[in-house]
Amino acid sequence: MPLIPRRLRAALLATASATLVAATLPAPVPLGIGDALFPHLGNPGYDVLSYDIGFTYHGNNKPLDAVTTIDARTTEPLDRINLDFARGTVRTVDINGLRADFAAADEDLVVEPPGRLPAGVPLHITVRHTSDPSGDQSSGGWLRTSDGLAMANQADAAHRVFPSNDHPADKAYFTFRVTAPEDLTVVANGLPAGKSRHGSSTTWTYRTEHPMATELAQVSIGRSTVLQRTGPHRLPVRDVVPAADAKRLERWLRKTPGQLEWMERQVGRYPFETYGLLIADTETGFELETQTLTLFERSVFTAGFPEWYVDSIMVHELAHHWFGDSVSPQTWSDLWLNEGHASWYEARYAEEHAKQPLERRMRNAYTKSDSWRAAGGPPARPDAPAPGEKISIFRPAVYDGSALVLYALRQEIGEPAFDQLERRWVRTHRDSTASTTDFVRLASQIAGRDLTAFFDGWLYGEKTPPMPGHPDWHSTQPAGQG
């Protein structure tokens, strides 16, 4: 019989190995990294280094053709690789150049590599799939606008757009390559890295210069105008707005450089390569700090809200780029670090620029704090979301209830130590993840004493502790208790 070529022999051996493994492995199951609020989110056994994601857009309610390439490294031996993915059709999966079998298990894509993978080896995973924007927008993922699409992936919805390790504990670099009709504009996280025409279509490429959590990914496709200006230290500031609204929105957009300067005076230099607002003609009920390109509803700027209120929302989302984007939560129970800090700087900005007293806001929050804790858990131990209500973790206790914790901390250790803590926190954990334990440790170090007992009450207690310096403050007893 003729000799089998070496490459074909290797392929046959890999196929035989994959068949043997498939015969002995149990049925595919969804995994997770043990997050208390999202048990099946994220996946064990590997660390993602980068995503390269290609989309081809065919219209708002039509699935996008997509190719997601993931470069990763195994952290333990693996017989299977679980990726978070839902709301799309998987066509093929390749691992390190070899075709792999795959199956769906709940919201996981379970892939069988051609042979057991040892710890410490590189992974190059290519998934050819569709990405469907036609589902229920309330569950996150693609967000349909009046003229295209944007993303709203917080907290657990990036995997409804592309296969990923969808947990902020695993940050990675991103490249987006998006093909759309030539009359549309595409913008994504990071900076432009190329643009090419193909007949009546254009492919736009963007790349991040800093690692990013999957929940912060953003791609905008629509009839948009991109407005350029300069922030502090010659930072490029890029705003993406509906073309018809560019002049009307300018009075708000020109505020951003000054807001950047104000935040830098509080906590240090802006941590990314660019910033700007993505103003989308859609109704979501929220704004979202997608990295380098914050998502805002158009109505925030056109509905006639007081100027100070709109300004404070802008600063809230900007502050997240230090607290939540650059320093990401290690678990979703650490969400109070994101929202508490963003609410804190929002309130501080309103006090300085619009005479909205911080102390009055914090006293009001203190009055309601026990009720907030009873309704959804204390700031650092929030109750798990109900099925189908995953964004319900974004409760008052993690906004003003957590800003109240920061106010109490400043009262306890004094303004100089508090300001040093804020700057050290974002500098020490830049481009990384950090936990509540890390924050308590750093605060204790700067204060020169153990603050564990102080934080235990403020972050985990069912009742709100007495406010340092304000013995006359009282929290309203929740109904049915006493």
Buried (B, 14 or more C-beta within 10 A) or exposed (E): EEEEEEEEEEBEEBBEBBEEBEEEEEEBEBBBBEBEBBEBBBBEBBBBBBBBBBBBBBEBEEBBBBBBBBBBEBEEEBBBBBBBBBBBEBEEBBBBEBBBBBBBBEBBBBBBBBBEBEEEEEBEBBBBBBBBBEBEBEBBBBBBBEBBBBBBBBBBBBBBBBBBBBBBBBBBBBBBBBBBEEEBBBBBBBBBBEEEEEEEBBBBBBBBBBBBBBBBBBBBBBBBBBBEBEBBEEBBBBBBBBEEBBEEBEEBBEBBBEBBEBBBEBBBBBBBBBBBBBBBBBEBEEBBBBBBBBBBBBBBBBEEEEEBBBBBBBBBBBBBBBBBBBBBBBBBBBBBBBBBBBBBBBBBBBBEBEEBEBEEBBBEBBBBBBBBBBEBBBBBBBBBBEEEEBBEBBBBBBBBBBBBBBBBBBBBBEEEBBBBBBEBBBBEBBBEBBBBEBBBBBBBEBBEEEBEEBBBBBBBBEBBBBBBEBEEBBBEEBEEEE
